[in-house]
Amino acid sequence: MLRIVTHHLLEVITMKKLVLAAALTAAASHAFAGSLSDPIIEAPVIVEEANSSSAGILIPILLLVIVAAAVAAD
């Protein structure tokens, strides 16, 4: 008789734990479902191709000519 009562008591305790775990899981899933803040939308990244130009080589050549003229003037 004691064995049956003990077994029944363990079943009741196990069932209560299961119900409590299910309730906590349901509460947690609703708590993390969403928020009241606006979603952050990032702007798309636009990559622009660089155009080749002679300005990249023109400035160093101009500086070289100016330095050469200054050295030649001395």
N, CA, C and O atoms as a Tinker XYZ file with bonds, in Angstrom:
   296  protein
     1  N      0.818000   -1.190000    0.000000    73     2
     2  CA     0.000000    0.000000    0.000000    64     1     3
     3  C      0.868000    1.263000    0.000000    63     2     4     5
     4  O      0.577000    2.222000   -0.715000    81     3
     5  N      1.920000    1.256000    0.795000    73     3     6
     6  CA     2.830000    2.398000    0.854000    64     5     7
     7  C      3.505000    2.620000   -0.498000    63     6     8     9
     8  O      3.742000    3.756000   -0.910000    81     7
     9  N      3.804000    1.540000   -1.165000    73     7    10
    10  CA     4.437000    1.623000   -2.476000    64     9    11
    11  C      3.508000    2.318000   -3.482000    63    10    12    13
    12  O      3.986000    3.123000   -4.282000    81    11
    13  N      2.236000    2.041000   -3.469000    73    11    14
    14  CA     1.273000    2.650000   -4.391000    64    13    15
    15  C      1.122000    4.133000   -4.094000    63    14    16    17
    16  O      1.078000    4.949000   -5.014000    81    15
    17  N      1.043000    4.486000   -2.820000    73    15    18
    18  CA     0.915000    5.897000   -2.430000    64    17    19
    19  C      2.161000    6.674000   -2.840000    63    18    20    21
    20  O      2.056000    7.792000   -3.345000    81    19
    21  N      3.314000    6.104000   -2.631000    73    19    22
    22  CA     4.568000    6.763000   -2.992000    64    21    23
    23  C      4.655000    6.955000   -4.510000    63    22    24    25
    24  O      5.055000    8.014000   -4.992000    81    23
    25  N      4.279000    5.931000   -5.238000    73    23    26
    26  CA     4.310000    6.017000   -6.698000    64    25    27
    27  C      3.341000    7.094000   -7.181000    63    26    28    29
    28  O      3.678000    7.872000   -8.074000    81    27
    29  N      2.156000    7.146000   -6.609000    73    27    30
    30  CA     1.166000    8.148000   -6.983000    64    29    31
    31  C      1.661000    9.561000   -6.640000    63    30    32    33
    32  O      1.448000   10.494000   -7.416000    81    31
    33  N      2.308000    9.721000   -5.501000    73    31    34
    34  CA     2.833000   11.016000   -5.088000    64    33    35
    35  C      3.929000   11.485000   -6.051000    63    34    36    37
    36  O      3.985000   12.665000   -6.400000    81    35
    37  N      4.784000   10.581000   -6.473000    73    35    38
    38  CA     5.833000   10.927000   -7.434000    64    37    39
    39  C      5.236000   11.332000   -8.780000    63    38    40    41
    40  O      5.746000   12.242000   -9.434000    81    39
    41  N      4.170000   10.668000   -9.195000    73    39    42
    42  CA     3.510000   11.042000  -10.442000    64    41    43
    43  C      2.921000   12.448000  -10.353000    63    42    44    45
    44  O      3.006000   13.224000  -11.305000    81    43
    45  N      2.327000   12.769000   -9.215000    73    43    46
    46  CA     1.735000   14.095000   -9.031000    64    45    47
    47  C      2.821000   15.171000   -9.051000    63    46    48    49
    48  O      2.653000   16.213000   -9.684000    81    47
    49  N      3.927000   14.921000   -8.365000    73    47    50
    50  CA     5.032000   15.890000   -8.336000    64    49    51
    51  C      5.620000   16.071000   -9.738000    63    50    52    53
    52  O      5.901000   17.193000  -10.161000    81    51
    53  N      5.803000   14.960000  -10.450000    73    51    54
    54  CA     6.337000   15.031000  -11.804000    64    53    55
    55  C      5.387000   15.794000  -12.716000    63    54    56    57
    56  O      5.845000   16.585000  -13.540000    81    55
    57  N      4.108000   15.588000  -12.599000    73    55    58
    58  CA     3.122000   16.284000  -13.413000    64    57    59
    59  C      3.133000   17.776000  -13.114000    63    58    60    61
    60  O      3.028000   18.588000  -14.033000    81    59
    61  N      3.259000   18.151000  -11.842000    73    59    62
    62  CA     3.311000   19.572000  -11.480000    64    61    63
    63  C      4.551000   20.235000  -12.073000    63    62    64    65
    64  O      4.480000   21.367000  -12.553000    81    63
    65  N      5.685000   19.539000  -12.044000    73    63    66
    66  CA     6.905000   20.088000  -12.627000    64    65    67
    67  C      6.757000   20.266000  -14.136000    63    66    68    69
    68  O      7.227000   21.251000  -14.705000    81    67
    69  N      6.102000   19.305000  -14.772000    73    67    70
    70  CA     5.896000   19.384000  -16.209000    64    69    71
    71  C      4.997000   20.561000  -16.575000    63    70    72    73
    72  O      5.270000   21.282000  -17.535000    81    71
    73  N      3.929000   20.752000  -15.809000    73    71    74
    74  CA     3.013000   21.876000  -16.054000    64    73    75
    75  C      3.728000   23.200000  -15.804000    63    74    76    77
    76  O      3.542000   24.154000  -16.561000    81    75
    77  N      4.537000   23.271000  -14.758000    73    75    78
    78  CA     5.278000   24.489000  -14.466000    64    77    79
    79  C      6.281000   24.791000  -15.578000    63    78    80    81
    80  O      6.415000   25.942000  -15.993000    81    79
    81  N      6.980000   23.779000  -16.057000    73    79    82
    82  CA     7.940000   23.976000  -17.146000    64    81    83
    83  C      7.246000   24.442000  -18.415000    63    82    84    85
    84  O      7.766000   25.311000  -19.116000    81    83
    85  N      6.090000   23.887000  -18.721000    73    83    86
    86  CA     5.342000   24.312000  -19.909000    64    85    87
    87  C      4.872000   25.759000  -19.779000    63    86    88    89
    88  O      4.919000   26.521000  -20.744000    81    87
    89  N      4.422000   26.132000  -18.584000    73    87    90
    90  CA     3.961000   27.506000  -18.360000    64    89    91
    91  C      5.111000   28.503000  -18.486000    63    90    92    93
    92  O      4.950000   29.570000  -19.078000    81    91
    93  N      6.258000   28.157000  -17.936000    73    91    94
    94  CA     7.416000   29.052000  -18.032000    64    93    95
    95  C      7.906000   29.172000  -19.477000    63    94    96    97
    96  O      8.311000   30.250000  -19.909000    81    95
    97  N      7.869000   28.077000  -20.212000    73    95    98
    98  CA     8.276000   28.120000  -21.615000    64    97    99
    99  C      7.341000   29.005000  -22.427000    63    98   100   101
   100  O      7.793000   29.787000  -23.263000    81    99
   101  N      6.048000   28.885000  -22.187000    73    99   102
   102  CA     5.078000   29.715000  -22.907000    64   101   103
   103  C      5.258000   31.186000  -22.552000    63   102   104   105
   104  O      5.178000   32.048000  -23.428000    81   103
   105  N      5.497000   31.478000  -21.295000    73   103   106
   106  CA     5.688000   32.871000  -20.876000    64   105   107
   107  C      6.962000   33.447000  -21.484000    63   106   108   109
   108  O      6.981000   34.604000  -21.904000    81   107
   109  N      8.011000   32.658000  -21.532000    73   107   110
   110  CA     9.277000   33.145000  -22.084000    64   109   111
   111  C      9.168000   33.374000  -23.584000    63   110   112   113
   112  O      9.746000   34.331000  -24.100000    81   111
   113  N      8.453000   32.532000  -24.284000    73   111   114
   114  CA     8.342000   32.706000  -25.736000    64   113   115
   115  C      7.547000   33.959000  -26.075000    63   114   116   117
   116  O      7.837000   34.619000  -27.073000    81   115
   117  N      6.555000   34.297000  -25.269000    73   115   118
   118  CA     5.793000   35.515000  -25.514000    64   117   119
   119  C      6.587000   36.747000  -25.107000    63   118   120   121
   120  O      6.415000   37.813000  -25.697000    81   119
   121  N      7.438000   36.620000  -24.126000    73   119   122
   122  CA     8.224000   37.767000  -23.676000    64   121   123
   123  C      9.247000   38.179000  -24.722000    63   122   124   125
   124  O      9.553000   39.364000  -24.849000    81   123
   125  N      9.780000   37.226000  -25.471000    73   123   126
   126  CA    10.810000   37.534000  -26.464000    64   125   127
   127  C     10.252000   37.577000  -27.882000    63   126   128   129
   128  O     11.028000   37.567000  -28.837000    81   127
   129  N      8.949000   37.624000  -28.047000    73   127   130
   130  CA     8.357000   37.574000  -29.380000    64   129   131
   131  C      8.621000   38.844000  -30.177000    63   130   132   133
   132  O      8.770000   38.771000  -31.397000    81   131
   133  N      8.684000   39.978000  -29.546000    73   131   134
   134  CA     8.889000   41.225000  -30.266000    64   133   135
   135  C      9.039000   42.366000  -29.296000    63   134   136   137
   136  O      8.940000   42.185000  -28.082000    81   135
   137  N      9.278000   43.542000  -29.834000    73   135   138
   138  CA     9.426000   44.705000  -28.970000    64   137   139
   139  C      8.644000   45.863000  -29.557000    63   138   140   141
   140  O      8.155000   45.789000  -30.685000    81   139
   141  N      8.530000   46.925000  -28.793000    73   139   142
   142  CA     7.785000   48.089000  -29.235000    64   141   143
   143  C      8.633000   49.071000  -30.031000    63   142   144   145
   144  O      8.100000   50.020000  -30.606000    81   143
   145  N      9.945000   48.859000  -30.073000    73   143   146
   146  CA    10.805000   49.786000  -30.797000    64   145   147
   147  C     10.733000   49.520000  -32.291000    63   146   148   149
   148  O     10.422000   48.410000  -32.723000    81   147
   149  N     11.019000   50.542000  -33.069000    73   147   150
   150  CA    11.006000   50.411000  -34.522000    64   149   151
   151  C     12.179000   49.548000  -34.984000    63   150   152   153
   152  O     13.253000   49.597000  -34.385000    81   151
   153  N     11.989000   48.776000  -36.018000    73   151   154
   154  CA    13.099000   47.957000  -36.522000    64   153   155
   155  C     14.164000   48.830000  -37.171000    63   154   156   157
   156  O     13.857000   49.863000  -37.766000    81   155
   157  N     15.402000   48.411000  -37.053000    73   155   158
   158  CA    16.517000   49.154000  -37.638000    64   157   159
   159  C     16.755000   48.619000  -39.044000    63   158   160   161
   160  O     17.051000   47.439000  -39.233000    81   159
   161  N     16.621000   49.498000  -40.019000    73   159   162
   162  CA    16.831000   49.121000  -41.418000    64   161   163
   163  C     18.086000   49.828000  -41.895000    63   162   164   165
   164  O     18.157000   51.057000  -41.903000    81   163
   165  N     19.069000   49.042000  -42.288000    73   163   166
   166  CA    20.336000   49.622000  -42.737000    64   165   167
   167  C     20.237000   49.999000  -44.208000    63   166   168   169
   168  O     19.585000   49.321000  -45.002000    81   167
   169  N     20.901000   51.097000  -44.549000    73   167   170
   170  CA    20.916000   51.556000  -45.937000    64   169   171
   171  C     21.800000   50.637000  -46.769000    63   170   172   173
   172  O     22.806000   50.128000  -46.275000    81   171
   173  N     21.434000   50.422000  -48.021000    73   171   174
   174  CA    22.270000   49.566000  -48.867000    64   173   175
   175  C     23.607000   50.237000  -49.173000    63   174   176   177
   176  O     23.694000   51.460000  -49.278000    81   175
   177  N     24.629000   49.426000  -49.312000    73   175   178
   178  CA    25.967000   49.937000  -49.605000    64   177   179
   179  C     26.092000   50.100000  -51.110000    63   178   180   181
   180  O     25.838000   49.165000  -51.869000    81   179
   181  N     26.483000   51.290000  -51.535000    73   179   182
   182  CA    26.651000   51.573000  -52.960000    64   181   183
   183  C     28.140000   51.714000  -53.237000    63   182   184   185
   184  O     28.817000   52.559000  -52.652000    81   183
   185  N     28.635000   50.882000  -54.131000    73   183   186
   186  CA    30.052000   50.910000  -54.484000    64   185   187
   187  C     30.177000   51.558000  -55.848000    63   186   188   189
   188  O     29.543000   51.128000  -56.812000    81   187
   189  N     30.997000   52.593000  -55.926000    73   187   190
   190  CA    31.175000   53.304000  -57.181000    64   189   191
   191  C     32.551000   52.977000  -57.739000    63   190   192   193
   192  O     33.553000   53.004000  -57.024000    81   191
   193  N     32.580000   52.670000  -59.018000    73   191   194
   194  CA    33.839000   52.359000  -59.675000    64   193   195
   195  C     34.676000   53.628000  -59.808000    63   194   196   197
   196  O     34.160000   54.701000  -60.117000    81   195
   197  N     35.959000   53.485000  -59.572000    73   195   198
   198  CA    36.862000   54.625000  -59.703000    64   197   199
   199  C     37.246000   54.778000  -61.173000    63   198   200   201
   200  O     37.615000   53.812000  -61.840000    81   199
   201  N     37.154000   55.992000  -61.651000    73   199   202
   202  CA    37.553000   56.277000  -63.030000    64   201   203
   203  C     39.041000   56.573000  -63.071000    63   202   204   205
   204  O     39.564000   57.284000  -62.213000    81   203
   205  N     39.711000   56.035000  -64.053000    73   203   206
   206  CA    41.143000   56.329000  -64.177000    64   205   207
   207  C     41.301000   57.701000  -64.820000    63   206   208   209
   208  O     40.584000   58.050000  -65.758000    81   207
   209  N     42.240000   58.463000  -64.308000    73   207   210
   210  CA    42.499000   59.785000  -64.867000    64   209   211
   211  C     43.994000   60.060000  -64.799000    63   210   212   213
   212  O     44.738000   59.376000  -64.097000    81   211
   213  N     44.403000   61.049000  -65.523000    73   211   214
   214  CA    45.820000   61.392000  -65.544000    64   213   215
   215  C     46.195000   62.302000  -64.378000    63   214   216   217
   216  O     47.366000   62.654000  -64.235000    81   215
   217  N     45.232000   62.694000  -63.540000    73   215   218
   218  CA    45.527000   63.581000  -62.414000    64   217   219
   219  C     46.404000   62.880000  -61.390000    63   218   220   221
   220  O     47.151000   63.540000  -60.669000    81   219
   221  N     46.329000   61.575000  -61.312000    73   219   222
   222  CA    47.141000   60.835000  -60.357000    64   221   223
   223  C     48.628000   60.920000  -60.673000    63   222   224   225
   224  O     49.445000   60.940000  -59.752000    81   223
   225  N     48.988000   60.969000  -61.908000    73   223   226
   226  CA    50.398000   61.053000  -62.295000    64   225   227
   227  C     50.805000   62.495000  -62.602000    63   226   228   229
   228  O     51.990000   62.824000  -62.565000    81   227
   229  N     49.835000   63.353000  -62.902000    73   227   230
   230  CA    50.127000   64.724000  -63.287000    64   229   231
   231  C     50.706000   65.540000  -62.134000    63   230   232   233
   232  O     51.644000   66.310000  -62.344000    81   231
   233  N     50.187000   65.396000  -60.960000    73   231   234
   234  CA    50.650000   66.184000  -59.810000    64   233   235
   235  C     52.089000   65.845000  -59.436000    63   234   236   237
   236  O     52.875000   66.771000  -59.236000    81   235
   237  N     52.484000   64.578000  -59.328000    73   235   238
   238  CA    53.895000   64.308000  -59.031000    64   237   239
   239  C     54.854000   64.813000  -60.122000    63   238   240   241
   240  O     55.960000   65.264000  -59.824000    81   239
   241  N     54.418000   64.732000  -61.382000    73   239   242
   242  CA    55.283000   65.248000  -62.467000    64   241   243
   243  C     55.426000   66.757000  -62.357000    63   242   244   245
   244  O     56.517000   67.291000  -62.561000    81   243
   245  N     54.324000   67.462000  -62.031000    73   243   246
   246  CA    54.399000   68.922000  -61.847000    64   245   247
   247  C     55.332000   69.288000  -60.700000    63   246   248   249
   248  O     56.117000   70.229000  -60.809000    81   247
   249  N     55.245000   68.540000  -59.594000    73   247   250
   250  CA    56.139000   68.808000  -58.460000    64   249   251
   251  C     57.598000   68.562000  -58.847000    63   250   252   253
   252  O     58.482000   69.319000  -58.447000    81   251
   253  N     57.847000   67.524000  -59.611000    73   251   254
   254  CA    59.204000   67.228000  -60.062000    64   253   255
   255  C     59.735000   68.330000  -60.964000    63   254   256   257
   256  O     60.901000   68.710000  -60.853000    81   255
   257  N     58.899000   68.849000  -61.855000    73   255   258
   258  CA    59.308000   69.945000  -62.744000    64   257   259
   259  C     59.603000   71.200000  -61.932000    63   258   260   261
   260  O     60.574000   71.902000  -62.214000    81   259
   261  N     58.777000   71.492000  -60.928000    73   259   262
   262  CA    59.001000   72.692000  -60.102000    64   261   263
   263  C     60.298000   72.566000  -59.315000    63   262   264   265
   264  O     61.067000   73.523000  -59.233000    81   263
   265  N     60.548000   71.400000  -58.738000    73   263   266
   266  CA    61.780000   71.182000  -57.983000    64   265   267
   267  C     62.987000   71.268000  -58.912000    63   266   268   269
   268  O     64.013000   71.850000  -58.560000    81   267
   269  N     62.854000   70.687000  -60.094000    73   267   270
   270  CA    63.960000   70.737000  -61.056000    64   269   271
   271  C     64.230000   72.176000  -61.488000    63   270   272   273
   272  O     65.388000   72.564000  -61.644000    81   271
   273  N     63.179000   72.973000  -61.683000    73   271   274
   274  CA    63.344000   74.378000  -62.060000    64   273   275
   275  C     63.994000   75.150000  -60.924000    63   274   276   277
   276  O     64.827000   76.023000  -61.164000    81   275
   277  N     63.618000   74.836000  -59.682000    73   275   278
   278  CA    64.205000   75.552000  -58.550000    64   277   279
   279  C     65.674000   75.194000  -58.397000    63   278   280   281
   280  O     66.484000   76.060000  -58.070000    81   279
   281  N     66.035000   73.937000  -58.626000    73   279   282
   282  CA    67.436000   73.535000  -58.540000    64   281   283
   283  C     68.247000   74.129000  -59.670000    63   282   284   285
   284  O     69.399000   74.518000  -59.476000    81   283
   285  N     67.650000   74.202000  -60.858000    73   283   286
   286  CA    68.357000   74.753000  -62.006000    64   285   287
   287  C     68.545000   76.256000  -61.863000    63   286   288   289
   288  O     69.502000   76.808000  -62.407000    81   287
   289  N     67.653000   76.931000  -61.142000    73   287   290
   290  CA    67.740000   78.386000  -60.981000    64   289   291
   291  C     68.878000   78.760000  -60.040000    63   290   292   293
   292  O     69.375000   79.885000  -60.108000    81   291
   293  N     69.300000   77.864000  -59.176000    73   291   294
   294  CA    70.385000   78.201000  -58.231000    64   293   295
   295  C     71.693000   78.166000  -58.882000    63   294   296
   296  O     72.710000   78.422000  -58.238000    81   295
